[in-house]
Amino acid sequence: MILFYNYSVKRQTIVLIIFLILFAEAAAFCFLYFNQETRVEALVDESVLKTKRVLKAEPVLAKNEGSFSTFSSTTTKELKPEIKIEEPVVNRFVLPIPLYYQQHSLSCEIAALRMALAGVGVKINESDIIEIMPINPAPRIGNIWGDPDKEFVGSIDGAQNTTGYGVHWPVIRDLAQAWRPESEGQSGATYADIVRELKAGHPVIYWGVAKSNMTFDPWQTLEGKTIKAWTGEHVRTIIGYEGDDDNPSYLIINDPTAGRLKLSRRSFLIDWARFDNSLVIVR
């Protein structure tokens, strides 16, 4: 029994020693291996390994720090001084005129006049103008309707070219003269006329249409007069320009429905021609 016991103890001791030797070798191997991998990976941006985001140059793994390198699209020698491009100075002239939105569905002419009067120091409301404005509220019957050269045609809250329309320059000129007697209106004006009046400090009201796809829609008055009208008739106030002082490329406009706009000379002239270059100058 004693001999058998001694033999068993010796065998277990030998097995334990072998196990410890193997464990120590394995631990040493793991330590050397993982320490080397950690050192190599430390040469690479860790955020690249985690997110895989694209760099200007791909990282290069090396076995030792001395041989590690990265490639860049530019080097210090290749860098050039930053070149700043100066924006061209734009000549802009704008009169200090407030923007007023129209208060009725068809009161664009009234709102435009209100803005122009404010530009020369007359502060009034739409209702002040409407109170003295001649109005013919009758709706359109076939091709017979009122005369917008003499009165507001239809309802100021109506639907355009059916139950309401508006007024042309002679009525707005007369209304402007109630507050500013030197105000004038005309058809057949020129682009140069507008620029000259703006530079003199006078806002200009002009007739056009709300959108480019509007159609010609004339009618007859009871007296047999032909009224040259368009669907979408719309009136705005010119308050300034941008570009050359003699022939600017753009006009700056207060639109009583769309807000402040910058309209090219070409687009403006096409729109303005629909109503024979009609305007009112408020002085």
C-alpha positions in Angstrom: 0.0 0.0 0.0 2.8 2.4 0.9 4.6 1.6 -2.3 1.4 2.2 -4.4 0.8 5.5 -2.6 4.3 6.8 -3.2 4.0 5.8 -6.9 0.7 7.8 -7.3 2.1 10.9 -5.6 5.2 10.9 -7.9 3.0 10.5 -11.0 0.7 13.4 -10.0 3.8 15.6 -9.2 5.3 14.9 -12.6 2.0 15.6 -14.4 1.7 18.9 -12.4 5.2 19.9 -13.3 4.7 19.2 -17.0 1.4 21.2 -16.9 3.1 24.2 -15.2 5.9 24.1 -17.8 3.4 24.1 -20.7 1.3 26.8 -19.1 4.4 29.1 -18.6 5.5 28.6 -22.3 2.0 29.4 -23.5 1.8 32.5 -21.3 5.2 33.7 -22.6 4.1 33.2 -26.2 0.8 35.0 -25.7 2.5 37.9 -24.0 5.1 38.4 -26.8 2.5 37.9 -29.6 -0.1 40.4 -28.3 2.5 42.9 -27.2 3.9 43.0 -30.7 0.4 43.4 -32.3 -0.5 46.2 -29.9 2.7 48.0 -30.7 2.1 47.7 -34.5 -1.5 48.8 -34.4 -0.6 51.8 -32.3 1.2 53.1 -35.4 -2.2 53.4 -37.1 -5.0 55.9 -36.3 -7.3 53.9 -34.1 -10.3 55.7 -35.3 -9.6 54.4 -38.8 -9.7 50.8 -37.6 -13.0 51.4 -35.7 -15.0 53.4 -38.2 -13.3 52.4 -41.5 -13.6 56.0 -42.7 -11.8 56.9 -45.9 -8.5 58.8 -45.5 -6.6 60.9 -48.1 -4.0 58.1 -47.8 -4.3 54.5 -46.6 -2.4 53.6 -43.5 0.7 51.4 -44.0 1.4 48.7 -41.3 5.0 48.0 -40.5 6.9 45.5 -38.3 8.9 48.3 -36.7 8.3 51.9 -36.1 11.3 52.9 -38.2 9.9 51.4 -41.4 6.4 52.8 -40.8 5.1 55.5 -43.2 2.0 57.1 -44.6 1.4 58.6 -48.0 -0.3 62.0 -48.4 -1.7 63.7 -51.5 0.5 66.7 -50.8 3.7 67.5 -48.9 4.8 70.6 -47.1 6.8 71.6 -50.1 3.9 71.3 -52.4 1.5 73.5 -50.3 0.8 76.8 -52.1 -0.3 80.0 -50.4 -4.1 80.4 -50.3 -5.4 82.6 -53.1 -8.4 84.7 -52.2 -10.7 85.7 -55.0 -12.1 89.1 -54.5 -15.9 89.3 -55.2 -16.7 92.1 -57.6 -18.2 95.2 -56.0 -21.8 95.5 -57.2 -23.3 99.0 -57.5 -26.7 99.0 -55.8 -29.0 101.9 -55.3 -32.1 101.4 -53.1 -34.6 104.0 -51.8 -35.6 103.6 -48.1 -39.2 102.4 -48.8 -41.1 100.0 -46.6 -42.7 96.8 -48.0 -46.5 96.6 -47.6 -48.5 93.5 -48.6 -51.9 94.1 -50.1 -54.9 93.7 -47.8 -57.5 92.7 -50.4 -57.4 90.0 -53.1 -57.2 92.7 -55.9 -55.7 95.7 -54.1 -52.2 95.5 -55.5 -52.4 99.0 -57.1 -53.5 100.4 -53.8 -50.7 98.7 -51.9 -48.1 99.8 -54.5 -49.3 103.4 -54.2 -49.2 103.2 -50.4 -45.5 102.0 -50.6 -44.6 104.8 -53.0 -46.2 107.5 -50.9 -44.4 106.1 -47.8 -41.2 106.6 -49.7 -41.8 110.3 -50.0 -43.0 110.7 -46.4 -46.7 110.1 -46.6 -47.8 107.4 -44.2 -51.4 106.2 -44.9 -53.4 102.9 -44.9 -55.1 101.2 -47.8 -58.4 102.2 -46.5 -57.4 105.9 -46.8 -56.8 105.4 -50.5 -59.9 103.2 -51.1 -62.1 105.8 -49.5 -61.5 108.4 -52.3 -61.0 105.9 -55.1 -63.9 105.7 -57.7 -65.2 102.1 -57.8 -67.6 100.4 -60.2 -68.4 97.1 -58.4 -70.5 95.6 -61.3 -69.3 92.1 -62.4 -68.3 91.3 -66.0 -71.2 90.4 -68.3 -69.9 88.6 -71.4 -67.4 91.0 -73.0 -68.8 94.2 -71.4 -67.3 95.7 -68.3 -66.1 98.9 -66.7 -63.3 101.3 -67.6 -60.2 100.8 -65.4 -58.8 104.1 -66.8 -61.6 105.9 -64.9 -62.5 103.6 -61.9 -61.7 100.4 -60.1 -63.5 97.7 -62.1 -65.4 95.0 -60.1 -65.0 94.0 -56.5 -61.7 94.7 -54.8 -62.2 91.3 -53.1 -63.4 89.5 -56.2 -61.9 87.0 -58.6 -59.7 88.6 -61.2 -61.1 89.1 -64.7 -64.6 87.8 -63.7 -65.9 89.6 -60.6 -63.0 92.0 -60.2 -60.1 93.5 -62.0 -58.3 96.7 -60.9 -57.3 100.1 -62.1 -54.9 101.5 -64.7 -52.4 104.3 -64.3 -54.7 107.4 -64.8 -56.6 106.5 -61.6 -53.5 105.8 -59.5 -51.9 109.1 -60.8 -55.0 111.0 -59.7 -55.0 109.3 -56.3 -51.2 110.0 -55.8 -51.8 113.7 -56.6 -54.3 113.9 -53.7 -51.3 113.7 -51.4 -48.4 114.6 -53.7 -49.6 117.0 -56.4 -46.4 116.8 -58.5 -46.8 113.1 -59.1 -47.2 112.1 -62.8 -48.3 109.1 -64.9 -48.0 108.0 -68.5 -47.8 105.2 -71.0 -44.9 104.9 -73.4 -42.2 105.6 -70.8 -38.6 104.3 -71.2 -36.2 102.3 -69.0 -34.0 105.5 -68.8 -37.0 107.4 -67.4 -37.3 105.0 -64.5 -33.6 105.1 -63.7 -33.6 108.9 -63.8 -36.6 109.2 -61.4 -35.1 106.6 -59.0 -31.9 108.6 -58.8 -33.9 111.7 -58.1 -35.5 109.9 -55.1 -38.9 109.2 -56.7 -40.5 105.7 -56.4 -42.1 104.3 -59.6 -45.2 102.2 -59.9 -45.6 100.0 -63.0 -48.1 97.7 -64.6 -47.5 94.1 -65.6 -48.8 90.6 -64.8 -48.4 88.3 -61.9 -46.9 85.4 -63.9 -45.3 85.0 -67.4 -48.0 82.7 -68.7 -50.9 85.2 -68.4 -53.1 85.8 -71.5 -54.4 88.8 -73.3 -58.0 89.5 -72.2 -59.6 92.7 -73.7 -63.2 93.8 -73.3 -65.5 96.6 -74.3 -67.1 99.3 -72.1 -70.7 100.3 -72.5 -69.5 103.3 -74.5 -67.7 101.0 -77.0 -64.2 101.7 -75.7 -61.8 98.7 -76.0 -59.9 98.0 -72.8 -56.5 96.4 -73.3 -56.2 94.0 -70.3 -54.5 90.8 -69.3 -55.3 88.0 -66.9 -53.3 88.3 -63.8 -52.8 92.1 -64.1 -50.4 93.1 -61.3 -48.8 96.3 -60.1 -45.5 96.7 -58.2 -43.4 99.5 -56.9 -39.8 100.0 -58.2 -37.5 101.2 -55.3 -34.0 100.8 -56.7 -31.6 99.2 -59.1 -28.4 97.1 -59.3 -25.7 97.6 -61.9 -24.5 100.5 -64.0 -26.0 103.8 -63.0 -27.0 104.7 -66.6 -28.4 101.3 -67.6 -28.6 98.9 -64.6 -28.9 95.2 -65.1 -31.6 94.7 -62.4 -34.4 96.6 -60.9 -35.3 96.2 -57.2 -39.0 95.9 -56.7 -41.5 95.8 -53.8 -44.2 93.3 -54.8 -47.3 93.5 -52.6 -47.9 89.8 -52.8 -44.4 88.2 -53.3 -42.2 90.6 -51.2 -39.0 92.3 -52.3 -37.7 91.1 -55.7 -34.8 91.6 -58.0 -35.9 91.6 -61.7 -33.6 91.5 -64.6 -33.8 94.3 -67.2 -34.9 91.8 -69.9 -37.6 90.2 -67.8 -38.9 93.6 -66.7 -39.1 95.0 -70.2 -41.1 92.0 -71.4 -43.6 92.3 -68.6 -43.9 96.1 -68.7 -44.6 96.1 -72.5 -47.9 94.2 -71.9 -49.4 97.5 -70.6 -47.6 99.8 -73.1 -44.9 100.8 -70.6 -47.3 102.4 -68.2 -46.1 103.9 -64.9 -46.9 106.4 -62.2 -44.0 108.5 -60.6 -44.7 109.6 -57.1 -42.8 112.8 -56.2 
